[in-house]
């Protein structure tokens, strides 16, 4: 399998919280906006079947408006076999 090139890791905008590898969250009014850099490749998944783009590495807790919200995110694409 060819190793994908890794571009720059997502830099969280001011006021954002980094919640994982290449992923951040921002509260904008009534919305929670989750951002990641789609061109970034973090490497192969544990199984080798996918290439990881962004991940929270399991569930993380966001405190928003007095509520404890759980977020779990994995962004990936199929690996070329």
Helices and strands as residue ranges (DSSP letters): E 17-20, E 23-28, E 31-35, E 43-44, E 50-55, E 60-64, E 67-71, E 74-78
